[in-house]
Amino acid sequence: MKKLFVWIVPLIVSVCHAEDITICYKGTSAKVTQKARDSVSVTVDGAKVSIESLYKDHLLTLRLTGKSNDGQLVLKTAGKAKVKLDGLTLTSKEGAPLWLKNKKKVEIEAVKNTENTLTITACTDTANHKAATIWAKDKLLLSGTGKLNIVATGDGCRGIKTKKDITIENLTLNVTTSGDNLGEKPFVMGVPPEFSGEMPDFGGPPPFGNDSLRRGGPPDFGNFPPFGGIRPESNDSLRREGPPDFGDDMPAFGGGFGGKHKYISSTKGIASKGKIIINSGIVTVRTNTAGAEGIEGKEGIVFNGGNVDVLATDDAINANAPIEFNGADVIARSIGNDAVDANPEGGFFPPFGGNSELEISPAIIITGGTVYAWSQVGPPEEGLDSDFAPIAIEGGTIFTVGGFIGEMPSVPTNETAKQPTILLSGLNIVEDAPIYICDDGGKTILTVTVPFSLRQSATLIGSPAFKVGRTYTIKTKGYENTFTIKEPFTAIPSSFRK
């Protein structure tokens, strides 16, 4: 292997200019052209390039081009850096193709009119490599008017992983993960260890609408609509009539109370220990393995603009903090869990976690754009799951699909529904059958087509066209229901038509 090492100690402070370093990958080798030599070291080993920059006050700019089936860039920076991808196809057979050991923000830009593909095929050496196609220690900005494809095929390999915030602007970004998890952490089903004696009385059995309580599945109630007695005449006070009386034979839920699957290196799409902000662009995320969320931001997710399409095996969109929709057009679809899941302050509710205050801030906030949140697995998973925290709806078009049994699903209240919103119980979702919502004059104000079937879903619908006191009709294959929006949040009774 040919190795090149360059290190020049600066005699004076110099300023880096555009494209300080250009790396051209070609098969098993990489050619490096280095203009900025002060405080920058470059090591080349075949097609694996390591760069360390001591610059703190000046932007270091790199341009990457060419193709390699076994290459990598390891970038360690003391200051900010910008990496331009200019027709790059880079595959790593072990470890992140872009491994960023950055102390300050790094911007990755897809150059205009270029398509760039980064692929990782193995993540077994987790002690020495980072298990993601792009791994960043600090803040990451993904930008440009080109296209960036992120592909993770290896077991335990994520798409994009950072320890700090991720911001996405303008970019056409496609993220796909397909490897298996490296394993599953053991967990114990049963009452949480801090409890002894009898369980506290919450007025019924444990809630069914929270995915942190993983069970073997709810009982099969056949054609019965969701029980719990949502009273058609009631408002958002969430009155219920309680669960049905099963006598001495309660249905089995496939395990005890509590417990959740935890995976080792689950193959998530985009994951950050900080916040994820999408301002513009086209973002598509696909995951294919159990436990693999689509987009996960531990400190929150903000959708300000752009088009976002997520299809995940686990939660499509997940955060341990509020999730905000402020203007993006979002389709979030989960095959086996919640479509959108916000777990503020640990999720669930006291004493298992979450905020112990009676007044808590909204976990899901919708002010504009389009939010289609679809869970196709049925109860207990939801389209929007706020873990019993409020949902605030101030604008936008909302159409969710999910299931619920017993407890009211996550919904807004009259106070938090600044825009009229309805909860429709019992809508049969038929794959690819258009769902129409019309006003009292017969004008169609919303048409939605869902790519799967789900019997008797819980559907949350909001539209800027909705007005309190007006009557509307929803109809689809085998179903039609006319309803009046009586309050800012209105629960609509079931209506079945064969």
C-alpha distance (Angstrom), angle and dihedral (degrees) to the residues before:
residue distance angle dihedral
M1 . . .
K2 3.79 . .
K3 3.78 112.1 .
L4 3.78 126.8 -165.6
F5 3.77 124.5 -171.4
V6 3.76 125.2 -178.3
W7 3.78 127.1 177.1
I8 3.78 123.8 164.3
V9 3.79 120.3 179.9
P10 3.80 110.0 -141.0
L11 3.76 119.1 -115.1
I12 3.80 92.2 -171.8
V13 3.79 134.9 17.5
S14 3.80 109.6 -93.4
V15 3.77 133.8 -174.9
C16 3.78 121.8 -124.6
H17 3.77 116.0 -128.8
A18 3.78 131.9 -156.5
E19 3.79 114.8 -55.7
D20 3.76 96.2 8.6
I21 3.80 88.6 171.3
T22 3.81 128.8 25.8
I23 3.80 120.5 -166.1
C24 3.79 119.0 -166.3
Y25 3.81 112.9 -169.4
K26 3.78 117.4 -153.7
G27 3.78 117.4 174.0
T28 3.81 109.3 -67.3
S29 3.81 95.5 -4.5
A30 3.78 140.1 59.7
K31 3.79 128.6 -151.6
V32 3.79 115.7 -147.6
T33 3.79 124.0 -159.1
Q34 3.77 110.0 -167.6
K35 3.79 122.3 -166.8
A36 3.77 97.7 160.5
R37 3.78 106.7 63.5
D38 3.77 102.3 157.3
S39 3.80 112.3 102.1
V40 3.79 92.8 -10.9
S41 3.79 126.8 112.6
V42 3.80 124.6 -167.9
T43 3.80 126.8 -166.7
V44 3.81 121.7 -174.0
D45 3.79 122.8 -166.5
G46 3.80 108.6 172.7
A47 3.80 104.2 -59.5
K48 3.78 94.2 -19.7
V49 3.78 113.5 100.3
S50 3.79 126.4 -170.5
I51 3.79 120.8 -168.2
E52 3.78 128.0 -176.0
S53 3.79 121.3 -172.1
L54 3.80 125.2 -169.5
Y55 3.79 92.9 -169.0
K56 3.79 112.1 124.4
D57 3.79 104.0 170.1
H58 3.80 103.7 34.5
L59 3.76 132.8 66.9
L60 3.81 115.3 -111.9
T61 3.82 111.4 -150.1
L62 3.79 125.3 -160.7
R63 3.79 130.9 -175.4
L64 3.82 118.9 -154.4
T65 3.78 122.9 -166.3
G66 3.80 140.4 152.5
K67 3.79 132.9 47.8
S68 3.80 137.0 -75.9
N69 3.80 132.4 166.2
D70 3.79 92.4 -157.4
G71 3.79 108.9 30.3
Q72 3.76 140.6 119.5
L73 3.81 145.0 -177.9
V74 3.77 118.7 -144.2
L75 3.80 109.3 -171.8
K76 3.78 122.5 -173.1
T77 3.78 114.2 -177.1
A78 3.79 135.1 177.0
G79 3.80 90.9 -163.6
K80 3.79 138.9 23.3
A81 3.79 122.1 -50.9
K82 3.79 139.4 -174.1
V83 3.81 122.9 -149.0
K84 3.81 115.3 -163.0
L85 3.80 115.9 -158.5
D86 3.79 108.3 -152.8
G87 3.81 109.1 179.7
L88 3.82 93.9 -38.0
T89 3.81 125.2 170.4
L90 3.79 108.0 -178.3
T91 3.81 127.1 168.6
S92 3.78 125.6 -176.3
K93 3.79 120.5 -160.1
E94 3.78 91.8 -162.1
G95 3.79 127.0 20.1
A96 3.78 134.6 -2.7
P97 3.83 115.9 -33.1
L98 3.81 85.6 -147.1
W99 3.79 109.1 36.0
L100 3.80 108.7 178.0
K101 3.79 116.9 -167.7
N102 3.77 90.2 -179.5
K103 3.80 125.8 163.7
K104 3.80 91.0 -167.8
K105 3.78 135.5 28.5
V106 3.79 119.3 -55.1
E107 3.78 120.7 -160.9
I108 3.79 119.5 -151.1
E109 3.80 110.4 -161.4
A110 3.81 126.3 -169.6
V111 3.80 103.7 -146.8
K112 3.79 116.2 -122.1
N113 3.82 115.8 -83.1
T114 3.83 93.1 7.4
E115 3.80 130.9 117.3
N116 3.79 116.8 -146.8
T117 3.79 128.4 -173.1
L118 3.81 127.4 -166.1
T119 3.80 117.9 -173.7
I120 3.80 134.6 -177.9
T121 3.82 119.1 -165.2
A122 3.82 103.4 178.4
C123 3.80 137.9 26.9
T124 3.80 102.0 173.1
D125 3.81 97.0 118.3
T126 3.80 93.2 67.2
A127 3.82 92.9 155.8
N128 3.80 92.3 65.2
H129 3.80 105.1 23.7
K130 3.77 136.6 45.8
A131 3.79 115.1 -113.1
A132 3.80 101.1 -130.3
T133 3.78 138.9 78.7
I134 3.81 88.1 -118.7
W135 3.78 116.8 21.5
A136 3.81 120.7 -178.9
K137 3.78 130.7 -177.7
D138 3.80 95.2 -159.2
K139 3.80 138.3 18.4
L140 3.80 118.9 -29.0
L141 3.80 129.6 -158.7
L142 3.81 117.3 -166.1
S143 3.79 111.3 -164.0
G144 3.79 147.1 141.2
T145 3.77 137.5 98.6
G146 3.79 94.0 -101.5
K147 3.81 128.5 84.6
L148 3.79 127.8 -91.8
N149 3.81 121.8 -167.4
I150 3.80 116.7 -164.5
V151 3.81 113.3 -164.9
A152 3.81 125.5 -179.0
T153 3.81 113.7 -178.6
G154 3.80 100.7 155.9
D155 3.80 124.4 96.3
G156 3.79 111.1 -93.3
C157 3.81 92.2 12.1
R158 3.79 119.9 137.6
G159 3.77 126.6 -161.0
I160 3.81 103.3 -127.2
K161 3.81 124.0 -3.6
T162 3.79 129.2 178.5
K163 3.78 138.0 168.1
K164 3.80 91.5 -143.9
D165 3.80 138.4 34.0
I166 3.80 125.6 -41.7
T167 3.82 121.4 -152.0
I168 3.82 122.9 -172.0
E169 3.82 122.4 -163.8
N170 3.82 133.0 173.0
L171 3.79 93.3 -26.2
T172 3.79 127.3 130.6
L173 3.80 98.3 -134.9
N174 3.81 125.7 -178.0
V175 3.81 118.0 -174.8
T176 3.82 122.5 -174.8
T177 3.80 129.1 172.7
S178 3.80 122.8 -176.9
G179 3.81 109.1 159.2
D180 3.79 126.3 108.3
N181 3.79 124.6 -105.9
L182 3.79 116.2 -96.7
G183 3.78 89.6 -121.8
E184 3.78 145.4 -52.9
K185 3.77 126.2 -89.4
P186 3.80 114.0 -128.3
F187 3.77 118.4 -109.9
V188 3.78 134.7 -176.3
M189 3.76 121.9 -128.5
G190 3.75 116.2 -141.6
V191 3.77 144.5 62.8
P192 3.82 114.1 -20.4
P193 3.82 110.4 -95.7
E194 3.80 95.1 -116.7
F195 3.81 89.3 66.6
S196 3.76 125.2 83.6
G197 3.73 130.4 175.7
E198 3.75 120.2 5.8
M199 3.76 123.9 2.4
P200 3.81 115.5 -109.2
D201 3.77 116.2 -98.5
F202 3.80 111.2 -109.0
G203 3.77 94.3 172.2
G204 3.76 97.0 -95.4
P205 3.77 141.3 2.4
P206 3.81 120.4 -38.4
P207 3.81 113.3 -67.9
F208 3.76 115.5 -88.8
G209 3.77 97.6 -154.4
N210 3.83 99.7 75.9
D211 3.77 121.8 89.3
S212 3.80 92.3 -156.7
L213 3.79 86.1 77.8
R214 3.77 98.6 66.1
R215 3.77 115.0 -170.7
G216 3.72 137.4 168.0
G217 3.81 88.5 -96.0
P218 3.79 137.9 -73.7
P219 3.78 123.1 -75.6
D220 3.76 118.6 -88.1
F221 3.78 110.8 -107.7
G222 3.76 95.0 176.1
N223 3.78 113.5 -146.8
F224 3.80 96.6 -12.4
P225 3.78 113.7 123.1
P226 3.81 116.0 -119.4
F227 3.76 108.2 -66.7
G228 3.76 126.8 -137.6
G229 3.77 96.7 92.6
I230 3.79 106.6 -103.6
R231 3.76 97.6 -165.3
P232 3.79 112.1 -134.2
E233 3.77 91.6 -146.4
S234 3.79 94.6 51.0
N235 3.76 126.5 95.3
D236 3.80 130.1 -140.8
S237 3.79 94.0 -57.1
L238 3.82 85.1 104.5
R239 3.78 95.1 -130.2
R240 3.76 115.0 -177.6
E241 3.75 135.1 -177.4
G242 3.75 93.4 -138.4
P243 3.78 131.5 -111.9
P244 3.78 122.9 -50.5
D245 3.75 120.9 -92.8
F246 3.79 109.2 -104.4
G247 3.79 93.5 177.5
D248 3.78 114.5 -143.4
D249 3.80 94.5 -24.9
M250 3.77 110.2 74.3
P251 3.82 113.5 -174.2
A252 3.77 115.9 -99.6
F253 3.76 118.2 -113.4
G254 3.79 98.5 -166.2
G255 3.79 96.2 -101.3
G256 3.77 145.1 4.3
F257 3.75 131.1 -64.6
G258 3.79 115.1 -59.5
G259 3.76 130.4 1.8
K260 3.78 131.6 126.8
H261 3.76 136.5 -158.8
K262 3.81 111.7 -105.2
Y263 3.78 118.8 -169.9
I264 3.77 132.1 -156.8
S265 3.80 108.8 -124.3
S266 3.78 95.3 -13.2
T267 3.79 110.4 -158.7
K268 3.80 99.3 -112.4
G269 3.79 122.6 174.2
I270 3.82 105.0 -135.8
A271 3.80 116.8 -0.3
S272 3.79 131.0 174.7
K273 3.77 133.4 173.6
G274 3.79 85.2 -149.6
K275 3.80 130.7 43.2
I276 3.81 128.2 -52.2
I277 3.80 117.7 -144.7
I278 3.82 123.1 -174.4
N279 3.79 111.8 -169.2
S280 3.81 102.2 166.4
G281 3.78 144.6 -26.0
I282 3.79 134.3 72.6
V283 3.81 115.6 -64.4
T284 3.81 122.7 -175.6
V285 3.81 122.2 179.5
R286 3.81 128.5 -176.4
T287 3.82 127.9 178.8
N288 3.80 126.8 179.7
T289 3.81 109.0 -175.2
A290 3.81 134.2 81.1
G291 3.79 112.5 -90.6
A292 3.80 93.8 17.7
E293 3.80 110.5 133.8
G294 3.77 117.6 -159.4
I295 3.83 100.6 -138.3
E296 3.80 119.5 5.6
G297 3.80 123.9 179.0
K298 3.79 112.7 174.7
E299 3.82 93.3 -160.0
G300 3.79 96.1 39.7
I301 3.80 143.3 -71.3
V302 3.80 126.5 -113.8
F303 3.82 123.0 -165.8
N304 3.80 107.0 -165.3
G305 3.80 99.6 160.0
G306 3.77 147.9 -30.2
N307 3.79 131.1 69.5
V308 3.80 118.4 -64.5
D309 3.82 123.9 -173.9
V310 3.81 118.1 -179.9
L311 3.81 127.4 177.6
A312 3.81 113.3 176.9
T313 3.78 139.1 165.2
D314 3.81 90.1 -135.7
D315 3.81 127.0 27.0
A316 3.78 109.0 -22.1
I317 3.83 91.1 -150.4
N318 3.79 121.3 16.0
A319 3.81 136.8 171.7
N320 3.79 139.4 163.6
A321 3.79 86.9 -140.3
P322 3.82 137.7 40.3
I323 3.80 119.9 -45.8
E324 3.81 115.3 -147.0
F325 3.81 129.2 -160.8
N326 3.80 108.7 -167.4
G327 3.78 105.8 159.8
A328 3.79 112.3 -33.0
D329 3.79 123.9 120.4
V330 3.81 102.5 -122.6
I331 3.79 132.5 -176.0
A332 3.81 110.5 -174.9
R333 3.80 115.4 -179.9
S334 3.79 128.3 174.7
I335 3.78 124.9 -167.1
G336 3.80 95.8 -162.1
N337 3.81 111.3 10.5
D338 3.80 143.7 21.4
A339 3.77 118.9 -34.7
V340 3.82 93.6 -142.9
D341 3.80 118.2 14.4
A342 3.81 122.7 -178.5
N343 3.81 115.7 -175.9
P344 3.81 105.7 -175.7
E345 3.78 114.8 -162.4
G346 3.77 93.5 -5.0
G347 3.78 97.8 -38.1
F348 3.77 135.0 -111.4
F349 3.77 115.4 61.4
P350 3.83 138.9 -78.9
P351 2.95 131.7 -34.9
F352 3.84 90.7 24.0
G353 3.79 94.7 49.7
G354 3.75 139.5 -67.5
N355 3.76 130.1 83.0
S356 3.77 116.3 -25.3
E357 3.82 92.7 -159.6
L358 3.78 119.1 102.2
E359 3.81 91.5 -134.9
I360 3.78 110.2 56.9
S361 3.78 131.8 170.4
P362 3.81 121.6 -104.9
A363 3.80 114.7 -85.8
I364 3.81 94.8 -160.0
I365 3.81 119.8 38.4
I366 3.81 122.8 -173.5
T367 3.80 118.2 -175.1
G368 3.79 102.4 153.9
G369 3.77 149.5 -22.8
T370 3.79 124.0 58.6
V371 3.79 123.5 -54.7
Y372 3.80 116.7 -170.1
A373 3.81 107.2 174.6
W374 3.79 113.5 178.5
S375 3.81 129.2 178.3
Q376 3.77 110.3 -175.9
V377 3.81 99.1 -173.8
G378 3.80 96.8 78.6
P379 3.81 127.0 -139.2
P380 2.93 133.1 35.3
E381 3.81 91.8 22.2
E382 3.80 121.8 81.9
G383 3.75 142.3 -157.4
L384 3.80 90.9 -125.1
D385 3.81 117.3 19.3
S386 3.80 115.2 -175.3
D387 3.79 96.4 167.7
F388 3.81 92.3 -119.7
A389 3.79 93.9 -51.7
P390 3.82 115.9 121.8
I391 3.79 124.8 -86.3
A392 3.80 114.9 -140.7
I393 3.80 118.2 -153.4
E394 3.79 115.4 -174.6
G395 3.80 100.7 153.8
G396 3.76 145.4 -28.0
T397 3.79 135.0 83.0
I398 3.81 113.7 -71.2
F399 3.78 129.3 -173.1
T400 3.79 118.3 163.9
V401 3.79 132.4 178.8
G402 3.79 124.6 -160.9
G403 3.76 145.0 118.2
F404 3.76 134.7 -105.5
I405 3.77 138.8 177.3
G406 3.77 127.7 -168.6
E407 3.80 101.8 -11.8
M408 3.78 127.1 63.7
P409 3.80 108.9 -101.7
S410 3.78 121.3 -118.6
V411 3.80 106.5 -63.3
P412 3.80 140.9 156.5
T413 3.79 123.5 -106.4
N414 3.78 130.5 -130.9
E415 3.78 87.2 -95.2
T416 3.81 96.7 49.2
A417 3.82 97.0 39.0
K418 3.79 98.9 83.9
Q419 3.80 86.3 163.1
P420 3.83 117.9 49.0
T421 3.79 111.1 -95.2
I422 3.80 132.8 177.5
L423 3.79 134.8 -156.5
L424 3.79 110.4 -146.2
S425 3.77 115.3 -162.6
G426 3.78 121.5 -158.6
L427 3.80 103.2 18.4
N428 3.80 110.5 156.7
I429 3.80 109.0 -137.9
V430 3.79 111.4 -149.0
E431 3.79 117.7 -165.2
D432 3.81 112.1 -100.2
A433 3.82 92.6 -10.1
P434 3.82 109.0 133.8
I435 3.80 116.6 -117.4
Y436 3.80 113.1 -148.1
I437 3.78 128.8 -163.0
C438 3.79 114.4 -166.8
D439 3.79 132.7 -176.9
D440 3.79 124.1 -125.2
G441 3.80 89.8 -86.3
G442 3.80 92.6 57.7
K443 3.81 94.7 -106.7
T444 3.82 114.0 143.1
I445 3.79 109.4 -124.5
L446 3.81 98.5 172.2
T447 3.81 136.3 19.9
V448 3.80 121.2 -175.1
T449 3.80 130.4 177.1
V450 3.81 117.9 -163.5
P451 3.85 118.2 -158.7
F452 3.83 96.3 -139.5
S453 3.78 140.9 41.6
L454 3.80 126.4 -109.2
R455 3.79 125.4 170.5
Q456 3.80 119.0 -131.5
S457 3.75 99.8 -10.1
A458 3.77 129.4 -174.1
T459 3.79 103.7 -117.2
L460 3.78 125.6 -169.7
I461 3.81 112.3 -160.2
G462 3.79 129.6 -175.3
S463 3.79 131.5 168.6
P464 3.81 137.1 171.3
A465 3.82 85.2 -128.6
F466 3.82 93.2 62.5
K467 3.81 116.4 105.8
V468 3.79 127.4 -172.0
G469 3.81 110.2 -111.4
R470 3.81 94.8 25.4
T471 3.81 126.4 115.1
Y472 3.81 124.1 -128.5
T473 3.79 138.3 179.3
I474 3.80 127.7 -140.1
K475 3.78 118.1 -165.1
T476 3.76 138.6 170.5
K477 3.79 137.2 148.0
G478 3.81 107.7 -36.4
Y479 3.80 94.7 -6.7
E480 3.79 137.9 85.1
N481 3.78 130.2 162.9
T482 3.81 132.2 173.1
F483 3.79 116.3 -157.7
T484 3.80 142.3 168.4
I485 3.80 122.7 -132.3
K486 3.79 101.0 -131.8
E487 3.80 99.2 170.3
P488 3.81 138.5 14.7
F489 3.81 87.0 -91.1
T490 3.79 114.3 31.6
A491 3.80 128.0 178.5
I492 3.81 110.1 -145.8
P493 3.82 118.5 -150.2
S494 3.77 121.3 -122.9
S495 3.79 119.8 -90.0
F496 3.80 121.3 -173.3
R497 3.75 129.3 -164.5
K498 3.77 122.2 175.7
